[in-house]
């Protein structure tokens, strides 16, 4: 039986750990953000850059920021932040917000079920 090769995990491949996170936390963070991966698969993986950072960790003003850049004809820069006190809850918040933003961006830029928008009709001139 031949095994089907797994495609590389998009989040793990494209995520940069910014300020406040340690490389030892990478697997845990990738697992927390995993449900964002399917939303980003409609873009070419090399077009996507992700960065997550945390400011003032373990203090009252802690803030987790997840940024997503999609390089295409019109470049997207999406930013999601959370001020939750627990890091795992903050990661869930930024993931959920980013999923919503990616879905909204795709809806605005990709014609769905509208053939006229996807394939402009040729005009006839008299």
mmCIF file of the C-alpha atoms, coordinates in Angstrom:
data_MODEL
# 
_entry.id   MODEL 
# 
loop_
_atom_site.group_PDB 
_atom_site.id 
_atom_site.type_symbol 
_atom_site.label_atom_id 
_atom_site.label_alt_id 
_atom_site.label_comp_id 
_atom_site.label_asym_id 
_atom_site.label_entity_id 
_atom_site.label_seq_id 
_atom_site.pdbx_PDB_ins_code 
_atom_site.Cartn_x 
_atom_site.Cartn_y 
_atom_site.Cartn_z 
_atom_site.occupancy 
_atom_site.B_iso_or_equiv 
_atom_site.pdbx_formal_charge 
_atom_site.auth_seq_id 
_atom_site.auth_comp_id 
_atom_site.auth_asym_id 
_atom_site.auth_atom_id 
_atom_site.pdbx_PDB_model_num 
ATOM 1   C CA . UNK A 1 1   ? 0.000   0.000  0.000   1.00 0.00 ? 1   UNK A CA 1 
ATOM 2   C CA . UNK A 1 2   ? 1.429   3.365  -1.026  1.00 0.00 ? 2   UNK A CA 1 
ATOM 3   C CA . UNK A 1 3   ? 1.156   6.163  1.519   1.00 0.00 ? 3   UNK A CA 1 
ATOM 4   C CA . UNK A 1 4   ? -0.163  9.493  0.327   1.00 0.00 ? 4   UNK A CA 1 
ATOM 5   C CA . UNK A 1 5   ? 2.396   12.172 1.148   1.00 0.00 ? 5   UNK A CA 1 
ATOM 6   C CA . UNK A 1 6   ? 1.130   14.774 3.565   1.00 0.00 ? 6   UNK A CA 1 
ATOM 7   C CA . UNK A 1 7   ? 1.410   18.358 2.417   1.00 0.00 ? 7   UNK A CA 1 
ATOM 8   C CA . UNK A 1 8   ? 3.562   20.422 4.765   1.00 0.00 ? 8   UNK A CA 1 
ATOM 9   C CA . UNK A 1 9   ? 1.635   22.196 7.472   1.00 0.00 ? 9   UNK A CA 1 
ATOM 10  C CA . UNK A 1 10  ? 1.153   25.693 6.147   1.00 0.00 ? 10  UNK A CA 1 
ATOM 11  C CA . UNK A 1 11  ? 1.142   27.339 9.574   1.00 0.00 ? 11  UNK A CA 1 
ATOM 12  C CA . UNK A 1 12  ? 4.336   25.631 10.698  1.00 0.00 ? 12  UNK A CA 1 
ATOM 13  C CA . UNK A 1 13  ? 6.046   26.409 7.399   1.00 0.00 ? 13  UNK A CA 1 
ATOM 14  C CA . UNK A 1 14  ? 5.124   30.102 7.205   1.00 0.00 ? 14  UNK A CA 1 
ATOM 15  C CA . UNK A 1 15  ? 4.975   31.188 10.890  1.00 0.00 ? 15  UNK A CA 1 
ATOM 16  C CA . UNK A 1 16  ? 7.656   33.448 12.342  1.00 0.00 ? 16  UNK A CA 1 
ATOM 17  C CA . UNK A 1 17  ? 7.798   33.681 16.129  1.00 0.00 ? 17  UNK A CA 1 
ATOM 18  C CA . UNK A 1 18  ? 8.251   37.308 17.022  1.00 0.00 ? 18  UNK A CA 1 
ATOM 19  C CA . UNK A 1 19  ? 9.012   39.091 20.251  1.00 0.00 ? 19  UNK A CA 1 
ATOM 20  C CA . UNK A 1 20  ? 8.031   37.321 23.461  1.00 0.00 ? 20  UNK A CA 1 
ATOM 21  C CA . UNK A 1 21  ? 7.697   33.777 22.154  1.00 0.00 ? 21  UNK A CA 1 
ATOM 22  C CA . UNK A 1 22  ? 10.412  31.120 22.424  1.00 0.00 ? 22  UNK A CA 1 
ATOM 23  C CA . UNK A 1 23  ? 11.235  28.507 19.802  1.00 0.00 ? 23  UNK A CA 1 
ATOM 24  C CA . UNK A 1 24  ? 10.413  25.819 22.399  1.00 0.00 ? 24  UNK A CA 1 
ATOM 25  C CA . UNK A 1 25  ? 6.753   27.013 22.243  1.00 0.00 ? 25  UNK A CA 1 
ATOM 26  C CA . UNK A 1 26  ? 6.539   26.669 18.469  1.00 0.00 ? 26  UNK A CA 1 
ATOM 27  C CA . UNK A 1 27  ? 4.739   23.301 18.306  1.00 0.00 ? 27  UNK A CA 1 
ATOM 28  C CA . UNK A 1 28  ? 2.178   24.399 20.890  1.00 0.00 ? 28  UNK A CA 1 
ATOM 29  C CA . UNK A 1 29  ? 1.507   27.660 19.020  1.00 0.00 ? 29  UNK A CA 1 
ATOM 30  C CA . UNK A 1 30  ? 1.230   25.883 15.653  1.00 0.00 ? 30  UNK A CA 1 
ATOM 31  C CA . UNK A 1 31  ? -1.333  23.468 17.127  1.00 0.00 ? 31  UNK A CA 1 
ATOM 32  C CA . UNK A 1 32  ? -3.345  26.410 18.516  1.00 0.00 ? 32  UNK A CA 1 
ATOM 33  C CA . UNK A 1 33  ? -3.358  28.154 15.124  1.00 0.00 ? 33  UNK A CA 1 
ATOM 34  C CA . UNK A 1 34  ? -3.896  24.990 13.044  1.00 0.00 ? 34  UNK A CA 1 
ATOM 35  C CA . UNK A 1 35  ? -7.509  25.718 12.089  1.00 0.00 ? 35  UNK A CA 1 
ATOM 36  C CA . UNK A 1 36  ? -6.303  28.854 10.289  1.00 0.00 ? 36  UNK A CA 1 
ATOM 37  C CA . UNK A 1 37  ? -4.388  26.662 7.802   1.00 0.00 ? 37  UNK A CA 1 
ATOM 38  C CA . UNK A 1 38  ? -7.366  25.504 5.703   1.00 0.00 ? 38  UNK A CA 1 
ATOM 39  C CA . UNK A 1 39  ? -8.496  29.124 5.261   1.00 0.00 ? 39  UNK A CA 1 
ATOM 40  C CA . UNK A 1 40  ? -5.096  30.085 3.873   1.00 0.00 ? 40  UNK A CA 1 
ATOM 41  C CA . UNK A 1 41  ? -4.808  27.137 1.458   1.00 0.00 ? 41  UNK A CA 1 
ATOM 42  C CA . UNK A 1 42  ? -6.659  29.034 -1.248  1.00 0.00 ? 42  UNK A CA 1 
ATOM 43  C CA . UNK A 1 43  ? -3.532  31.206 -1.532  1.00 0.00 ? 43  UNK A CA 1 
ATOM 44  C CA . UNK A 1 44  ? -0.186  29.946 -2.787  1.00 0.00 ? 44  UNK A CA 1 
ATOM 45  C CA . UNK A 1 45  ? 1.930   29.041 0.275   1.00 0.00 ? 45  UNK A CA 1 
ATOM 46  C CA . UNK A 1 46  ? 4.853   31.175 -0.897  1.00 0.00 ? 46  UNK A CA 1 
ATOM 47  C CA . UNK A 1 47  ? 2.559   34.225 -0.921  1.00 0.00 ? 47  UNK A CA 1 
ATOM 48  C CA . UNK A 1 48  ? 1.836   33.937 2.808   1.00 0.00 ? 48  UNK A CA 1 
ATOM 49  C CA . UNK A 1 49  ? 3.844   35.234 5.760   1.00 0.00 ? 49  UNK A CA 1 
ATOM 50  C CA . UNK A 1 50  ? 2.638   34.931 9.343   1.00 0.00 ? 50  UNK A CA 1 
ATOM 51  C CA . UNK A 1 51  ? 4.146   36.465 12.464  1.00 0.00 ? 51  UNK A CA 1 
ATOM 52  C CA . UNK A 1 52  ? 2.997   36.156 16.046  1.00 0.00 ? 52  UNK A CA 1 
ATOM 53  C CA . UNK A 1 53  ? 4.328   38.215 18.923  1.00 0.00 ? 53  UNK A CA 1 
ATOM 54  C CA . UNK A 1 54  ? 3.480   38.990 22.512  1.00 0.00 ? 54  UNK A CA 1 
ATOM 55  C CA . UNK A 1 55  ? 4.072   42.290 24.278  1.00 0.00 ? 55  UNK A CA 1 
ATOM 56  C CA . UNK A 1 56  ? 4.390   42.656 28.064  1.00 0.00 ? 56  UNK A CA 1 
ATOM 57  C CA . UNK A 1 57  ? 4.035   38.927 28.663  1.00 0.00 ? 57  UNK A CA 1 
ATOM 58  C CA . UNK A 1 58  ? 2.591   37.902 32.039  1.00 0.00 ? 58  UNK A CA 1 
ATOM 59  C CA . UNK A 1 59  ? 1.582   41.445 32.938  1.00 0.00 ? 59  UNK A CA 1 
ATOM 60  C CA . UNK A 1 60  ? -1.749  43.244 33.086  1.00 0.00 ? 60  UNK A CA 1 
ATOM 61  C CA . UNK A 1 61  ? -1.091  44.905 29.703  1.00 0.00 ? 61  UNK A CA 1 
ATOM 62  C CA . UNK A 1 62  ? -0.201  41.708 27.824  1.00 0.00 ? 62  UNK A CA 1 
ATOM 63  C CA . UNK A 1 63  ? -1.090  41.787 24.133  1.00 0.00 ? 63  UNK A CA 1 
ATOM 64  C CA . UNK A 1 64  ? -0.786  39.003 21.550  1.00 0.00 ? 64  UNK A CA 1 
ATOM 65  C CA . UNK A 1 65  ? -0.606  40.077 17.901  1.00 0.00 ? 65  UNK A CA 1 
ATOM 66  C CA . UNK A 1 66  ? -0.956  37.824 14.850  1.00 0.00 ? 66  UNK A CA 1 
ATOM 67  C CA . UNK A 1 67  ? -0.112  39.374 11.490  1.00 0.00 ? 67  UNK A CA 1 
ATOM 68  C CA . UNK A 1 68  ? -0.710  37.844 8.085   1.00 0.00 ? 68  UNK A CA 1 
ATOM 69  C CA . UNK A 1 69  ? 0.677   39.166 4.807   1.00 0.00 ? 69  UNK A CA 1 
ATOM 70  C CA . UNK A 1 70  ? -0.567  37.762 1.501   1.00 0.00 ? 70  UNK A CA 1 
ATOM 71  C CA . UNK A 1 71  ? 1.492   38.874 -1.483  1.00 0.00 ? 71  UNK A CA 1 
ATOM 72  C CA . UNK A 1 72  ? -0.673  39.039 -4.589  1.00 0.00 ? 72  UNK A CA 1 
ATOM 73  C CA . UNK A 1 73  ? -1.968  41.689 -7.004  1.00 0.00 ? 73  UNK A CA 1 
ATOM 74  C CA . UNK A 1 74  ? -3.402  43.672 -4.108  1.00 0.00 ? 74  UNK A CA 1 
ATOM 75  C CA . UNK A 1 75  ? -1.294  42.897 -1.068  1.00 0.00 ? 75  UNK A CA 1 
ATOM 76  C CA . UNK A 1 76  ? -3.218  41.980 2.069   1.00 0.00 ? 76  UNK A CA 1 
ATOM 77  C CA . UNK A 1 77  ? -1.980  42.833 5.546   1.00 0.00 ? 77  UNK A CA 1 
ATOM 78  C CA . UNK A 1 78  ? -4.273  41.463 8.226   1.00 0.00 ? 78  UNK A CA 1 
ATOM 79  C CA . UNK A 1 79  ? -3.729  42.096 11.941  1.00 0.00 ? 79  UNK A CA 1 
ATOM 80  C CA . UNK A 1 80  ? -5.422  40.432 14.871  1.00 0.00 ? 80  UNK A CA 1 
ATOM 81  C CA . UNK A 1 81  ? -4.787  41.298 18.532  1.00 0.00 ? 81  UNK A CA 1 
ATOM 82  C CA . UNK A 1 82  ? -5.920  40.044 21.927  1.00 0.00 ? 82  UNK A CA 1 
ATOM 83  C CA . UNK A 1 83  ? -5.416  41.381 25.449  1.00 0.00 ? 83  UNK A CA 1 
ATOM 84  C CA . UNK A 1 84  ? -6.558  38.199 27.203  1.00 0.00 ? 84  UNK A CA 1 
ATOM 85  C CA . UNK A 1 85  ? -4.599  37.414 30.375  1.00 0.00 ? 85  UNK A CA 1 
ATOM 86  C CA . UNK A 1 86  ? -4.076  33.719 29.519  1.00 0.00 ? 86  UNK A CA 1 
ATOM 87  C CA . UNK A 1 87  ? -1.790  33.133 26.542  1.00 0.00 ? 87  UNK A CA 1 
ATOM 88  C CA . UNK A 1 88  ? -3.744  30.110 25.277  1.00 0.00 ? 88  UNK A CA 1 
ATOM 89  C CA . UNK A 1 89  ? -7.000  32.095 25.334  1.00 0.00 ? 89  UNK A CA 1 
ATOM 90  C CA . UNK A 1 90  ? -5.289  34.994 23.550  1.00 0.00 ? 90  UNK A CA 1 
ATOM 91  C CA . UNK A 1 91  ? -4.011  32.615 20.851  1.00 0.00 ? 91  UNK A CA 1 
ATOM 92  C CA . UNK A 1 92  ? -7.545  31.323 20.343  1.00 0.00 ? 92  UNK A CA 1 
ATOM 93  C CA . UNK A 1 93  ? -8.831  34.895 20.056  1.00 0.00 ? 93  UNK A CA 1 
ATOM 94  C CA . UNK A 1 94  ? -6.280  35.993 17.465  1.00 0.00 ? 94  UNK A CA 1 
ATOM 95  C CA . UNK A 1 95  ? -6.815  32.784 15.479  1.00 0.00 ? 95  UNK A CA 1 
ATOM 96  C CA . UNK A 1 96  ? -10.599 33.238 15.394  1.00 0.00 ? 96  UNK A CA 1 
ATOM 97  C CA . UNK A 1 97  ? -10.282 36.888 14.432  1.00 0.00 ? 97  UNK A CA 1 
ATOM 98  C CA . UNK A 1 98  ? -7.756  36.082 11.697  1.00 0.00 ? 98  UNK A CA 1 
ATOM 99  C CA . UNK A 1 99  ? -9.994  33.349 10.272  1.00 0.00 ? 99  UNK A CA 1 
ATOM 100 C CA . UNK A 1 100 ? -12.827 35.875 10.057  1.00 0.00 ? 100 UNK A CA 1 
ATOM 101 C CA . UNK A 1 101 ? -10.587 38.466 8.390   1.00 0.00 ? 101 UNK A CA 1 
ATOM 102 C CA . UNK A 1 102 ? -9.234  35.972 5.836   1.00 0.00 ? 102 UNK A CA 1 
ATOM 103 C CA . UNK A 1 103 ? -12.758 34.804 5.008   1.00 0.00 ? 103 UNK A CA 1 
ATOM 104 C CA . UNK A 1 104 ? -13.915 38.424 4.606   1.00 0.00 ? 104 UNK A CA 1 
ATOM 105 C CA . UNK A 1 105 ? -10.932 39.268 2.386   1.00 0.00 ? 105 UNK A CA 1 
ATOM 106 C CA . UNK A 1 106 ? -11.573 36.262 0.151   1.00 0.00 ? 106 UNK A CA 1 
ATOM 107 C CA . UNK A 1 107 ? -15.270 37.136 -0.128  1.00 0.00 ? 107 UNK A CA 1 
ATOM 108 C CA . UNK A 1 108 ? -14.431 40.711 -1.174  1.00 0.00 ? 108 UNK A CA 1 
ATOM 109 C CA . UNK A 1 109 ? -11.874 39.721 -3.803  1.00 0.00 ? 109 UNK A CA 1 
ATOM 110 C CA . UNK A 1 110 ? -13.034 36.410 -5.248  1.00 0.00 ? 110 UNK A CA 1 
ATOM 111 C CA . UNK A 1 111 ? -16.193 36.248 -7.340  1.00 0.00 ? 111 UNK A CA 1 
ATOM 112 C CA . UNK A 1 112 ? -18.259 33.279 -6.232  1.00 0.00 ? 112 UNK A CA 1 
ATOM 113 C CA . UNK A 1 113 ? -21.062 31.782 -8.240  1.00 0.00 ? 113 UNK A CA 1 
ATOM 114 C CA . UNK A 1 114 ? -21.141 34.777 -10.541 1.00 0.00 ? 114 UNK A CA 1 
ATOM 115 C CA . UNK A 1 115 ? -19.974 33.819 -13.984 1.00 0.00 ? 115 UNK A CA 1 
ATOM 116 C CA . UNK A 1 116 ? -20.268 37.376 -15.272 1.00 0.00 ? 116 UNK A CA 1 
ATOM 117 C CA . UNK A 1 117 ? -17.690 38.586 -12.769 1.00 0.00 ? 117 UNK A CA 1 
ATOM 118 C CA . UNK A 1 118 ? -15.266 35.725 -13.423 1.00 0.00 ? 118 UNK A CA 1 
ATOM 119 C CA . UNK A 1 119 ? -15.416 35.881 -17.205 1.00 0.00 ? 119 UNK A CA 1 
ATOM 120 C CA . UNK A 1 120 ? -16.213 39.311 -18.629 1.00 0.00 ? 120 UNK A CA 1 
ATOM 121 C CA . UNK A 1 121 ? -18.425 39.110 -21.683 1.00 0.00 ? 121 UNK A CA 1 
ATOM 122 C CA . UNK A 1 122 ? -17.010 40.522 -24.898 1.00 0.00 ? 122 UNK A CA 1 
ATOM 123 C CA . UNK A 1 123 ? -18.683 43.717 -26.007 1.00 0.00 ? 123 UNK A CA 1 
ATOM 124 C CA . UNK A 1 124 ? -19.941 44.176 -29.520 1.00 0.00 ? 124 UNK A CA 1 
ATOM 125 C CA . UNK A 1 125 ? -19.419 47.551 -31.080 1.00 0.00 ? 125 UNK A CA 1 
ATOM 126 C CA . UNK A 1 126 ? -21.537 48.787 -33.979 1.00 0.00 ? 126 UNK A CA 1 
# 
